[in-house]
Amino acid sequence: MNDRNTRLAPHIRSAIDAIVDLAAPTGTSDPGHAQRRLLVAEMVATSLRLFDDGLTTGELRLARQALREMRAGFTMFNRYRALRKIAVFGSARTPREHPDYVAAVAFSRLLASRGWMAITGAGPGIMQAGIEGPTPEHAFGLSIRLPFEDKPNPVIANDPKLLTFRYFFTRKLAFMGNADAVAAFPGGFGTQDELFEALTLVQTGRNAIIPIVLVEGHSGDGQPLGYWKNWDRFVRDSMHATGWISPEDESLYRLAASPIDAANIVTQFYLRYRSSRYVDDRFVIRLDAPLPPNACAVFERDFGGLLASGSFEQGNDLDGDDAPAGTPRLWFRHNRKYIGLVRRLIDRINEMPQIAAK
């Protein structure tokens, strides 16, 4: 898709540039300012091209509302960019006395005690439990307008970190674009939609690899209620066994034994691992602590299937990567396949012994 196929007249282009100059003057020392000006100018140009595209009034309203909702989400979450956040999914129908509700409160409270914030749907059930645990101070509510929907739950109502969306796709963008982890509790179609979207985005490389943990309450004898065990059996018997997913895809999620086990799975993912990105054809993993000297040899032995060519390398600096100088890194030329295996690689990175300070 190429907006440039529909050319704007030079005088319109000049007018766009003049408007951008008024809104965002040049002269700042911010190195990203020029690029942002160019991107905003392209968005204005794309909007003007809609005049000639034959869109209906309803389609134009959709585009306008979607942009407004994305802007509201970006603006709110950017204020909390430095804090880790977890998306909590689950049924709106779960009653307060249900073991799943109790588990959601305990889980989200545990993560808040470790410095995390929760992102929930702002409705009742598990969504309310995911806010009660950390308290609204450490939570975001992303509500959705539905014909049968009640108002936002009383825990998050009137909080400045509550947003209401008209469209599911902009709401999902706010969830996955800001989540450093996902916790799914039992639920219906909506919960499964959110969970499978998270799995699909990670599996296809359209989202950063993040921990996805499946949590539920316990029965009277202390055993999990069985919702996720049945779900996992379906995935293995109906997807893996038939070849619709690859064996390593099952590594993209974890079944938690308890709320504290779920919290540990999430936080241990970031024990040494910090983030990752592609730099040209290299997959770069940023770390909070260096790896042992023999790490690359171990990875080539156990994860060589990820290599398109070359080998695993590590160091503190890499041309093209914008992480702060001195950040420990691992990089390799990725074949862009087997994301579940990359997830296992991250686990191995976190399990490796710490290097004693000199």
Secondary structure, 3 states (H helix, E strand, C coil): CCHHHCCCCHHHHHHHHHHHHHHCCCCCCCCCHHHHHHHHHHHHHHHHHHHHCCCCHHHHHHHHHHHHHHHHHHHHHHCCCCCCEEEEECCCCCCCCCHHHHHHHHHHHHHHHCCCEEEECCCCCHHHHHHHCCCHHHEEEEEECCCCCCCCCCCCCCCCCEEEECCHHHHHHHHHHHCCEEEECCCCHHHHHHHHHHHHHHHCCCCCCCCEEECCCECCCCCECCHHHHHHHHHHHHHHCCCCCCHHHHHHCEECCCHHHHHHHHHHHCCCEEEEEEECCEEEEEECCCCCCCHHHHHHHHHHHHEEEEEEEEECCCCCCCCCCCCCEEEEEECCCCHHHHHHHHHHHHHCCCCCCC
